[in-house]
Amino acid sequence: MNSFFNFIANYSFAIFFIHYYIILLVHDIFKYIFHVNDVVLINDFQSLCLWLIIGTVKFIFSFLGSLYVCIGIKK
């Protein structure tokens, strides 16, 4: 676990500048390709779960995308 945090710390400065653009890219992919919008009316438990799942998947793609772009640029 310590090596993971060390790895992230080495790329944190680059991630700070790149993550915004990766988040926009992931948002557009979900919006235009998968037709998933950020505006979700949470009326019941099922829509809450859907909103949490979509948010988690977008976070994972944004995090890994930012990390891979930073690694590619640094190498």
N, C-alpha and C positions, 0 to 999 in steps of 0.2 A: 504494500500500500504506500509505503514511503517513496518508492521509486516512481510510482504513478504521479504523486504530487511534485516530485522533483522534475519529472518530464513536463508537466503542465507549467511549472514555474519557469522553465527555460523558454517556453513559447508564449508566456502570458502577455508580454509587451506587444508582440505581433498580433495576438488574438484580439487585444483591445481595439486595434485599428481595423481589423478585417471582419470581426463578427457582425457588425451592423449590416454590411453588404450581403453576407451569407444569410442572415435572418430575413432580409428582404427577398432574396432569391428563394428561400424555402417557403416563405409566405406566398409568393407568386406561384410557385409550383403547386402548392395545395389549393390555391384559389382558382387557377385556370385549368389545371390538368385534372385534379381530383374534385373540383367544384365544392370545396370546403371553405366556408367563410368564417371569419373570426367572430362574427356576431351570431351568438347562439342564445336563443331564449331558453333559460333554464326553468322549465315548468315542472319537471318531475325528476325522479332519481335517474331514469334512463338518459335523459338529455344531459344531466350533470356528469354522468359517467362518460358519455361520448365526448363532452367538452374536455374532461380531464385526460382522456386517452389521446385525443387529437393534440392537445397542448404538450403532452409528454413526448409524443412522436416528433412533433416539430422541434422541441427542445433538443432531443437526441440528434436529429439530423443537422440542426444548426451547430451544435457543439462539435460533432464529429467533422462536419464540413469545414468549420473554422480551423480546427486542429490540422486536418489534412492539407488545407491550403497553406497554412503557416509552415508546416513541415516541408511542403514542396517548394515554397519560396526560399526557405532558409537553406535547403540543400542545393 
